[in-house]
Amino acid sequence: MKQKTAGYSIWICSALFSLAIATGAWAADIHKLVEDCTHCHGKGGASTEPDVPIIGGYSADYIFSSLTALKNQERPCPETEYRSGDKKGTKTDMCQVVKDMSHSDIKQVAQYFSEQKFVRAKQKFDPELAKKGQEIHEKHCEKCHSNGASAAKDDAGIQAGQHMAYLEQMCKEFLSGARPIPKKMKARLEQLDKESINALINYYGSFQ
């Protein structure tokens, strides 16, 4: 009986050791995968750059679909540059960043950033416009972007606390047709004039 118990204990220890090695290897791999991301999007995806979105805390499904669309060049990839790290100042774009990522790589990156905290941007906004924007959001957007567009579970990104400069650029891409947009959202966005969109952006910018 003791022999069986000892053998079982050895098997358990061996399994745990193998798991520890595998976990360590995964940690090393995911660190390497997200390294380029953090040089622009910041540690944990908490970007401090106005034109670079905060991605930490987005849902895994949303990040996965976004990166896949970029890999397939179904979204615009404007030229930018690395903001930190050994490649700081080097020109790049999101299509270049994701082009060599496999399906598995994208899935791991999406999972990693979904487990981070969404850190809201500290930025100036117009309180009066934000008040108008809240009314517009509740009328046109709340159904799909719940809790003031702050719920990751909607799989629609997080607009509440996002950089306003990025939100403005995103709306331009949606309206120009450069970036894919769900038909329902497109119809609602096209109902809004420039002033209303600006008010909506100020409302999201008011979450700090």
N, C-alpha and C positions, 0 to 999 in steps of 0.2 A: 504493500500500500504506500509505504514511504517512497519507494522507487518511482511509482506512478506520479505521486505528488511532486517529487523533485523534478521529474521529467516535464510535467505540466508547467511548473514554475519557470523552468529554463525556456520552454516554448513561449510563455508570456513575456519574459524578459527580452527574448530575441525579437519578438514581434514589436514590442515597444521601442526597442533600439532601432529597428528598421524604420518604424514610423517616425522616430526622431530625426533620423538621417534624411528621410524623404521630405519631412517638414522643413528641415534646414535647407535642403536643396531648393525647395519651392520658394522659400523666403528669399534665397539668393537670386533665383531666376526672376521673381516678380520685382525685386529691387532694381535689377538691370533693365527690365521692361519699362518701368515707370520713371526711370532716371531722366530720360529726355523730356517726358511730360512735365516733371517738376521744375525743369529749367525755365519753363514759361508759365505753367499753371500754378507754380508754387508748391511748397511742401503740403502734402495731403490734398492737393488740388485747390488750396485756398489762395487763389490769385489776388495779387495786389495791383495788377496792371489793368487800367480801365478798359482796354480793348481786348483783354484776354479773359474769357469766362471762368468763373469759379465753378469747378466741377466736382469737388469733394462733396459727397452726400447725395449726388444724383442717384437715381435708381440704376441698377446694373443693366436692366433692359434698355433704358434710354441711352446710356453710354455705349452699350454694344451696338445699338442700331445707328447711332451717330458716327462711330468710328468705322463701321461697315460702309456707311454711305460715303464717307470721306475716302476710304480705300477704293471704292468703286467710282470715285470722282463724280458722285451724284450731288455733291454740295460744293460751293465755291471754296477755293483754297487760296485766299489772298496771301501775298508774300509778307513775311514777318521776319523776326530774328530772335535768336535765343536771348533771353533776358538775364541768365546767370549760368554758372558752370563753366567748364573748359571750352564750350562752344559759344560763349557770350559774344554777341555781335555778329555771329555768322547767320547769313540769310537762310531761311527755310520756309516751309509751309506745311499745313496739316496733311496734305496728300503725300508729301515726301516722308513725313514722320511715320505714317501708318502703312506705306506701300509694301514693306517687307514683313509686316505682322501677319501671322497665321490666324486662322479662326480661333485656335486655342489661346494664342497670345492676347487677342482682343478680348476674349472672354475673361481671362485672368485680370487684365487691366481694368475692365469694367467692374469686376467684383471688388478689386482693391479699392478703387475710388468710391464705390457705393458704400463702403464700410467706414469712410472718413466723415468728418463733421463738415456740414456746410457752414462756412464762416462768412457772414454777411459783410458786404463792403461798407466802409465808412465813407460817405459821400454827401455832397450838398444836394438838396432838392428843394423844390418850391412847395411849401405846405398847402397853398391854395390849389395849385394844380394837382397835388397828391389827393386832396379831398375829392376833386372832380374825377380823378382817375379811379378812385375807389368805387364810385357810383358806376362808372363805365365797366370796370372789372366785374362787379356784381351782376350787371345786366348782360354782358356779352361773354365773359370768360370763366366765371366761377364754376360752371358745370363741369368743365374739363380740367381747370386749374384750381383745385379746391384750396380752402383755407388761405385765400389771398395769394394763390400761386406759390404756396410754400410746402406743399406735400409731395415728397419724392415718389410716393406710391402711385401717383397719377401717371407715371412714366412719360412725363411731358417736360422734363427739366424742372428747374426751380427758378422762378423769376423774382420772387420776393427777396430783396437783398442782393440781387445780382448787379453787376456794374451797369450803370445806365448807358454808358457809351457803347457797350457791347449789345445791350437790348435794342438800342437805336439802329445799329448796324444790322442786327438780326431781322428787324422789321423791314428794313430796306430790301434785304435779300428776299424775304418772303414776298413782298409786294411786287418786286421786279421779276419774280419767277426764277431767280438764280438758285434759290434753295427750295427743295420740296416742302410742301405744306399740305396738311389734310384739307380736304374740300370744305368741310364745315368751318374750320378755322379761317380759311381763305375768304369764305363768304362773309364771315363776321368782321374780319380785319378790313376788308374792302368797304365796309359800311362806315368806317371811322375816318374822319378827316385828319390832317396833320396835327392839328391842335389837340384832338382827342387822343391820338397816339402818344403825343408828348405828355399829356396828363396821365395816361396809363403808365408810362415809363417813370414819371415822378412818383406815382403811387408805389410802384415796386421798389424804387430807390429809397422810399421812406422807411422801409423795414431795415432797422440797424440794431 
